[in-house]
Amino acid sequence: MNENKVVFRLEKSMIKTAFFTLIFLILVELIAYFGFFKNIPDFFSKYGYYLIFLVISIVINSVAVWHIKAYKHEYSHMGGMMVGMTIGMTSGFSIGLVVGATNGMFIGSLAGLIIGMLVGGYVGNCCGIMGIMEGMMAGLMGSIMGGMTSVMTLNDNIKLMVPILIISILIIIIGLIYMIYKHEISGENINYRGFKFLPFITINFIITLALTFLMIYGPKSFLFN
């Protein structure tokens, strides 16, 4: 019974964190628009649509990381490798996909690679070096696939492909959260430590702003000139 209360408290806290982070990042993007981008011609058709999915991608991936790190728990090698691989792939792919849609494959893949490998390695360390390696490899592969997918679909319904893929990533992350509880946490002594909100939202703020400016002012492929 106590374990169920702890799990319920964690999931409730996760939903609240996701909601407040989403609202905060939307406000950040609105302030950035009125402060820096409102005079850019065709801003919404070129960037606005993809910035929406940038925010969504950052929120769902970062909240998944929050959920994993909220448990003070040592994962099995198989579970830890699955955690690192999933988060490395989803974060690298989603960032590569969105940035690639505005800047091209090289910058999209590079942005996704940096974030995917860092985040994948960070969450994968819950089971040691095997999880770290798995997370970094998944971040590497996912980022290149995300950037490549954007370029390959530029003239083939990319604006439909992006939300379909982001929704697919969300479903995968929900499955990961369920797997963590079902196979790693359920039936054990749960030690919930939470995850401090201020550092969490600060990191999200920095990543969102950096990627936003990269998408708008960063180098672009000749395909966008």
Residue frames relative to the residue before (quaternion, step in Angstrom):
aa qw qx qy qz dx dy dz
M 1.0000 0.0000 0.0000 0.0000 0.00 0.00 0.00
N 0.6571 0.5067 -0.3037 0.4683 3.56 0.97 -0.89
E 0.6290 0.5366 -0.3292 0.4560 3.57 1.08 -0.81
N 0.6422 0.5218 -0.3264 0.4570 3.58 1.00 -0.82
K 0.6354 0.5243 -0.3271 0.4631 3.58 1.04 -0.75
V 0.6441 0.5164 -0.3200 0.4649 3.57 1.01 -0.81
V 0.6612 0.5032 -0.3023 0.4671 3.57 0.92 -0.93
F 0.6497 0.5131 -0.3169 0.4628 3.58 0.93 -0.89
R 0.6469 0.5173 -0.3194 0.4603 3.58 0.97 -0.84
L 0.6507 0.5189 -0.3087 0.4604 3.57 1.01 -0.81
E 0.6925 0.4747 -0.2903 0.4592 3.59 0.81 -0.97
K 0.6289 0.5226 -0.3297 0.4719 3.57 1.05 -0.75
S 0.6544 0.5078 -0.2993 0.4736 3.56 0.99 -0.86
M 0.6274 0.5409 -0.3307 0.4521 3.58 1.04 -0.77
I 0.6570 0.5065 -0.3083 0.4655 3.60 0.92 -0.89
K 0.6530 0.5026 -0.3118 0.4731 3.59 0.95 -0.85
T 0.6431 0.5222 -0.3206 0.4592 3.58 0.97 -0.85
A 0.6517 0.5149 -0.3115 0.4616 3.57 0.94 -0.89
F 0.6656 0.5120 -0.3047 0.4494 3.58 0.91 -0.90
F 0.7045 0.4589 -0.2768 0.4652 3.60 0.77 -0.99
T 0.6302 0.5242 -0.3358 0.4639 3.59 1.06 -0.71
L 0.6406 0.5245 -0.3219 0.4593 3.59 0.97 -0.85
I 0.6645 0.4967 -0.3033 0.4688 3.59 0.88 -0.93
F 0.6544 0.5236 -0.3082 0.4501 3.57 0.94 -0.91
L 0.6995 0.4666 -0.2822 0.4619 3.59 0.84 -0.92
I 0.5937 0.5408 -0.3639 0.4719 3.60 1.11 -0.56
L 0.6494 0.5078 -0.3075 0.4753 3.58 0.99 -0.86
V 0.6164 0.5432 -0.3377 0.4592 3.58 1.03 -0.79
E 0.6801 0.4857 -0.2924 0.4649 3.57 0.89 -0.93
L 0.6421 0.5168 -0.3276 0.4620 3.61 1.01 -0.74
I 0.6515 0.4987 -0.3128 0.4786 3.58 0.96 -0.84
A 0.6449 0.5162 -0.3187 0.4648 3.58 0.98 -0.84
Y 0.6368 0.5344 -0.3339 0.4443 3.59 1.00 -0.78
F 0.7316 0.4181 -0.2491 0.4774 3.58 0.75 -1.02
G 0.6858 0.4869 -0.2909 0.4561 3.58 1.15 -0.50
F 0.8379 0.1962 -0.0575 0.5061 3.60 1.01 -0.78
F 0.8209 0.3708 -0.1325 0.4136 3.57 0.87 -0.95
K 0.4971 0.7166 -0.4217 0.2482 3.61 1.15 -0.35
N 0.6913 0.4690 -0.2833 0.4709 3.61 1.16 -0.45
I 0.4827 0.6502 -0.4496 0.3770 3.60 1.25 0.08
P 0.4435 -0.7057 0.4750 0.2822 3.64 -0.69 1.00
D 0.8560 0.0662 -0.0821 0.5061 3.56 -1.09 0.85
F 0.1311 0.8434 -0.5136 0.0884 3.57 1.05 0.73
F 0.7141 0.4700 -0.2813 0.4358 3.58 0.76 -0.98
S 0.6721 0.4840 -0.3192 0.4607 3.59 0.95 -0.70
K 0.7087 0.4504 -0.2624 0.4754 3.59 1.07 -0.69
Y 0.8471 0.1695 -0.0225 0.5032 3.57 0.85 -1.01
G 0.6048 0.6299 -0.3623 0.3260 3.58 0.95 -0.87
Y 0.6519 0.5313 -0.3094 0.4438 3.55 0.92 -0.93
Y 0.7209 0.4447 -0.2498 0.4692 3.58 0.90 -0.93
L 0.5864 0.5638 -0.3735 0.4459 3.59 1.16 -0.48
I 0.5696 0.5754 -0.3769 0.4500 3.58 1.14 -0.57
F 0.7332 0.4133 -0.2334 0.4869 3.56 0.86 -0.96
L 0.5328 0.5783 -0.4124 0.4601 3.58 1.23 -0.28
V 0.6680 0.4940 -0.2966 0.4709 3.58 0.87 -0.95
I 0.6581 0.5065 -0.3124 0.4613 3.59 0.90 -0.91
S 0.6508 0.5252 -0.3129 0.4502 3.59 0.94 -0.89
I 0.6655 0.4989 -0.3038 0.4646 3.57 0.91 -0.92
V 0.6646 0.5143 -0.3149 0.4411 3.59 0.90 -0.88
I 0.7191 0.4509 -0.2897 0.4422 3.62 0.69 -0.99
N 0.6691 0.4829 -0.3142 0.4695 3.60 1.00 -0.68
S 0.6827 0.4842 -0.3002 0.4576 3.58 0.90 -0.86
V 0.6396 0.5076 -0.3345 0.4705 3.60 1.03 -0.67
A 0.6004 0.5383 -0.3564 0.4720 3.59 1.10 -0.60
V 0.6383 0.5048 -0.3182 0.4863 3.58 1.02 -0.80
W 0.6159 0.5509 -0.3286 0.4574 3.57 0.99 -0.87
H 0.6726 0.5097 -0.2931 0.4494 3.57 0.88 -0.97
I 0.6621 0.5114 -0.3058 0.4546 3.57 0.93 -0.89
K 0.7434 0.4227 -0.2216 0.4685 3.57 0.88 -0.98
A 0.5373 0.6374 -0.4045 0.3761 3.60 1.24 -0.21
Y 0.6621 0.4408 -0.2958 0.5290 3.58 1.23 -0.42
K 0.2776 -0.7091 0.6175 0.1970 3.55 -0.96 0.85
H 0.3338 0.7588 -0.4543 0.3263 3.50 0.36 1.31
E 0.3020 -0.7192 0.5979 0.1845 3.54 -1.06 0.82
Y 0.2804 -0.7856 0.5336 0.1394 3.56 -0.58 1.16
S 0.5646 -0.5519 0.4774 0.3856 3.52 -1.27 0.37
H 0.6626 -0.5045 0.3559 0.4240 3.59 -1.22 0.36
M 0.6728 0.4907 -0.3040 0.4628 3.58 0.90 -0.88
G 0.6721 0.4932 -0.2977 0.4652 3.59 0.94 -0.89
G 0.6656 0.5079 -0.2992 0.4577 3.57 0.96 -0.86
M 0.6440 0.5077 -0.3199 0.4745 3.57 1.02 -0.77
M 0.6397 0.5180 -0.3213 0.4681 3.58 1.05 -0.76
V 0.6275 0.5299 -0.3232 0.4701 3.56 1.04 -0.80
G 0.6886 0.4801 -0.2837 0.4635 3.60 0.80 -1.00
M 0.6663 0.5100 -0.3021 0.4524 3.56 0.91 -0.91
T 0.6845 0.4952 -0.2999 0.4430 3.59 0.84 -0.93
I 0.7144 0.4395 -0.2695 0.4732 3.58 0.76 -0.99
G 0.6139 0.5404 -0.3491 0.4575 3.59 1.03 -0.70
M 0.6878 0.4777 -0.2791 0.4699 3.55 0.92 -0.92
T 0.7032 0.4789 -0.2924 0.4366 3.62 0.74 -1.01
S 0.6811 0.4713 -0.3005 0.4730 3.59 0.92 -0.83
G 0.6733 0.4910 -0.3022 0.4629 3.61 0.87 -0.89
F 0.6841 0.4937 -0.2912 0.4511 3.57 0.89 -0.95
S 0.6976 0.4854 -0.2972 0.4352 3.60 0.78 -0.97
I 0.6680 0.4717 -0.3084 0.4859 3.60 0.95 -0.80
G 0.6374 0.5204 -0.3256 0.4657 3.60 0.97 -0.80
L 0.6426 0.5378 -0.3094 0.4497 3.57 1.02 -0.85
V 0.7281 0.4448 -0.2513 0.4570 3.58 0.73 -1.07
V 0.6883 0.4552 -0.2892 0.4852 3.60 0.84 -0.92
G 0.6239 0.5498 -0.3323 0.4449 3.59 1.05 -0.72
A 0.6290 0.5554 -0.3351 0.4285 3.58 1.12 -0.63
T 0.7524 0.3454 -0.2107 0.5198 3.61 1.18 -0.41
N 0.7963 0.3132 -0.1388 0.4985 3.60 1.10 -0.58
G 0.5771 -0.5816 0.3945 0.4159 3.59 1.17 -0.36
M 0.7254 -0.4895 0.2876 0.3892 3.52 -1.31 0.32
F 0.6625 0.5282 -0.3380 0.4097 3.62 0.85 -0.85
I 0.7207 0.4194 -0.2593 0.4874 3.60 0.71 -1.03
G 0.6307 0.5340 -0.3363 0.4516 3.59 1.02 -0.76
S 0.6771 0.4834 -0.2854 0.4758 3.56 0.91 -0.94
L 0.6508 0.5261 -0.3162 0.4469 3.58 0.98 -0.83
A 0.6588 0.4950 -0.3047 0.4776 3.58 0.94 -0.89
G 0.6787 0.4857 -0.2874 0.4699 3.58 0.91 -0.91
L 0.6268 0.5530 -0.3280 0.4402 3.57 1.06 -0.80
I 0.6701 0.4975 -0.3061 0.4580 3.59 0.86 -0.94
I 0.7144 0.4368 -0.2623 0.4796 3.57 0.79 -1.00
G 0.6688 0.5212 -0.3105 0.4296 3.60 0.87 -0.92
M 0.6889 0.4697 -0.2914 0.4688 3.59 0.89 -0.86
L 0.6531 0.5097 -0.3184 0.4607 3.59 0.98 -0.81
V 0.7088 0.4506 -0.2645 0.4739 3.57 0.81 -1.02
G 0.6454 0.5264 -0.3216 0.4505 3.60 0.95 -0.86
G 0.6722 0.4847 -0.2912 0.4780 3.57 0.97 -0.86
Y 0.6398 0.5486 -0.3204 0.4325 3.57 1.04 -0.81
V 0.7266 0.3990 -0.2534 0.4986 3.60 0.83 -0.91
G 0.6341 0.5586 -0.3317 0.4194 3.58 1.12 -0.61
N 0.5717 0.6182 -0.3861 0.3768 3.60 1.19 -0.36
C 0.4537 0.6887 -0.4478 0.3455 3.58 1.30 0.05
C 0.7746 0.2426 -0.1792 0.5559 3.62 1.22 -0.19
G 0.6936 -0.4881 0.2810 0.4491 3.58 1.19 0.43
I 0.8238 -0.3028 0.1845 0.4423 3.53 -1.35 -0.25
M 0.6004 0.5646 -0.3764 0.4232 3.62 1.06 -0.60
G 0.6721 0.4886 -0.2922 0.4735 3.57 0.96 -0.86
I 0.6237 0.5387 -0.3342 0.4572 3.58 1.04 -0.79
M 0.6724 0.4931 -0.2948 0.4667 3.58 0.88 -0.95
E 0.6498 0.5212 -0.3164 0.4539 3.58 0.94 -0.89
G 0.6661 0.5084 -0.2983 0.4571 3.56 0.96 -0.88
M 0.6721 0.4933 -0.2972 0.4655 3.56 0.96 -0.85
M 0.6502 0.5073 -0.3220 0.4649 3.59 0.97 -0.79
A 0.6558 0.5032 -0.3135 0.4673 3.59 0.98 -0.83
G 0.6303 0.5296 -0.3315 0.4608 3.59 1.05 -0.74
L 0.6348 0.5324 -0.3134 0.4640 3.56 1.05 -0.82
M 0.7187 0.4471 -0.2581 0.4657 3.58 0.76 -1.03
G 0.6712 0.5199 -0.3042 0.4319 3.58 0.90 -0.93
S 0.6481 0.5368 -0.3267 0.4303 3.58 0.96 -0.85
I 0.6751 0.4822 -0.2994 0.4712 3.58 0.91 -0.88
M 0.6471 0.5091 -0.3205 0.4684 3.59 1.00 -0.76
G 0.6395 0.5273 -0.3300 0.4518 3.60 1.02 -0.74
G 0.6757 0.4826 -0.2927 0.4741 3.58 0.89 -0.93
M 0.6609 0.5111 -0.3032 0.4583 3.56 0.98 -0.87
T 0.6294 0.5422 -0.3349 0.4446 3.59 0.99 -0.77
S 0.6342 0.5334 -0.3314 0.4510 3.58 0.98 -0.82
V 0.6940 0.4738 -0.2829 0.4624 3.56 0.80 -1.01
M 0.6708 0.5136 -0.3025 0.4414 3.60 0.96 -0.82
T 0.7577 0.3570 -0.2002 0.5083 3.59 1.15 -0.53
L 0.2871 0.7858 -0.5068 0.2079 3.60 1.22 0.29
N 0.7877 0.2558 -0.1324 0.5445 3.57 0.96 -0.83
D 0.6941 0.4285 -0.2631 0.5151 3.55 1.21 0.41
N 0.7622 -0.4226 0.2095 0.4434 3.56 0.46 1.30
I 0.1117 0.8247 -0.5456 0.0987 3.58 0.85 0.91
K 0.6610 0.5206 -0.3187 0.4364 3.59 1.04 -0.71
L 0.6300 0.4558 -0.3396 0.5291 3.57 1.27 -0.12
M 0.6416 0.5530 -0.3214 0.4234 3.56 1.04 -0.78
V 0.6348 0.5626 -0.3412 0.4050 3.58 0.93 -0.87
P 0.7114 0.4248 -0.2985 0.4736 3.69 0.67 -0.89
I 0.6020 0.5533 -0.3684 0.4425 3.61 1.04 -0.67
L 0.6983 0.4662 -0.2741 0.4689 3.58 0.89 -0.91
I 0.6407 0.5115 -0.3353 0.4641 3.61 1.00 -0.74
I 0.6330 0.5087 -0.3289 0.4821 3.61 1.02 -0.73
S 0.6260 0.5316 -0.3313 0.4645 3.58 1.03 -0.77
I 0.6452 0.5101 -0.3140 0.4743 3.58 1.00 -0.82
L 0.6225 0.5379 -0.3340 0.4601 3.58 1.02 -0.78
I 0.6482 0.5115 -0.3151 0.4679 3.60 0.96 -0.84
I 0.6366 0.5224 -0.3213 0.4675 3.60 0.99 -0.82
I 0.6678 0.4997 -0.3014 0.4620 3.59 0.93 -0.88
I 0.6162 0.5236 -0.3450 0.4766 3.60 1.03 -0.73
G 0.6403 0.5181 -0.3154 0.4713 3.58 1.02 -0.80
L 0.6355 0.5242 -0.3273 0.4628 3.59 1.03 -0.77
I 0.6458 0.5177 -0.3207 0.4605 3.58 0.93 -0.88
Y 0.6522 0.4985 -0.3116 0.4787 3.58 0.99 -0.82
M 0.6423 0.5316 -0.3231 0.4478 3.59 0.98 -0.85
I 0.6296 0.5426 -0.3346 0.4441 3.57 0.98 -0.86
Y 0.6912 0.4585 -0.2886 0.4782 3.56 0.87 -0.87
K 0.7138 0.4938 -0.2755 0.4132 3.58 0.75 -1.06
H 0.8217 0.2873 -0.1170 0.4781 3.58 0.80 -1.00
E 0.7603 0.3679 -0.2108 0.4921 3.60 1.17 -0.40
I 0.7779 0.3547 -0.1694 0.4902 3.58 1.00 -0.79
S 0.6352 0.5765 -0.3360 0.3890 3.58 0.90 -0.96
G 0.8198 0.2374 -0.1923 0.4843 3.56 -0.91 0.95
E 0.6707 0.4575 -0.3109 0.4942 3.60 1.25 -0.01
N 0.5943 -0.5335 0.4421 0.4084 3.54 -1.29 0.17
I 0.2430 -0.8091 0.5237 0.1103 3.53 -0.36 1.27
N 0.0802 -0.7708 0.6315 0.0257 3.53 -0.89 0.98
Y 0.0692 -0.8246 0.5611 -0.0181 3.52 -0.05 1.36
R 0.0730 -0.8251 0.5599 0.0213 3.57 -0.69 1.04
G 0.4418 -0.7031 0.4587 0.3163 3.58 1.23 -0.15
F 0.2629 -0.7261 0.6091 0.1809 3.51 -1.32 -0.16
K 0.4643 -0.7208 0.4326 0.2786 3.58 -0.54 1.16
F 0.4618 -0.7370 0.4341 0.2349 3.53 -0.79 1.10
L 0.6518 0.5514 -0.3337 0.3998 3.61 0.89 -0.85
P 0.6780 0.4477 -0.3149 0.4907 3.67 0.79 -0.81
F 0.6198 0.5643 -0.3321 0.4327 3.56 1.06 -0.81
I 0.7354 0.4120 -0.2467 0.4780 3.58 0.73 -1.02
T 0.5853 0.5666 -0.3735 0.4436 3.61 1.15 -0.50
I 0.6519 0.5016 -0.3080 0.4780 3.58 0.96 -0.87
N 0.6388 0.5199 -0.3200 0.4682 3.58 1.00 -0.82
F 0.6286 0.5420 -0.3214 0.4558 3.57 1.02 -0.83
I 0.6801 0.4968 -0.2876 0.4561 3.58 0.85 -0.99
I 0.6742 0.4945 -0.2954 0.4624 3.58 0.89 -0.97
T 0.6648 0.5138 -0.3076 0.4466 3.59 0.90 -0.92
L 0.6868 0.4761 -0.2902 0.4663 3.57 0.85 -0.94
A 0.6491 0.5218 -0.3219 0.4503 3.59 0.95 -0.86
L 0.6955 0.4634 -0.2793 0.4728 3.59 0.87 -0.91
T 0.6065 0.5545 -0.3534 0.4468 3.60 1.08 -0.67
F 0.6936 0.4532 -0.2761 0.4872 3.57 0.86 -0.94
L 0.6054 0.5450 -0.3550 0.4586 3.58 1.11 -0.64
M 0.6682 0.5128 -0.3014 0.4470 3.57 0.91 -0.92
I 0.7430 0.4232 -0.2293 0.4650 3.58 0.94 -0.83
Y 0.8152 0.2519 -0.1044 0.5109 3.57 0.86 -0.97
G 0.5412 0.6597 -0.3908 0.3452 3.59 1.23 -0.23
P 0.6895 -0.4603 0.3475 0.4382 3.59 -1.29 0.20
K 0.1570 -0.7972 0.5799 0.0601 3.54 -1.07 0.77
S 0.5634 -0.5877 0.4653 0.3473 3.52 -1.21 0.57
F 0.6253 -0.5409 0.4061 0.3892 3.57 -1.21 0.46
L 0.5448 0.6298 -0.3929 0.3901 3.59 1.21 -0.40
F 0.7262 0.4191 -0.2350 0.4917 3.59 1.18 -0.54
N 0.5854 0.5750 -0.3741 0.4322 3.59 1.25 0.05
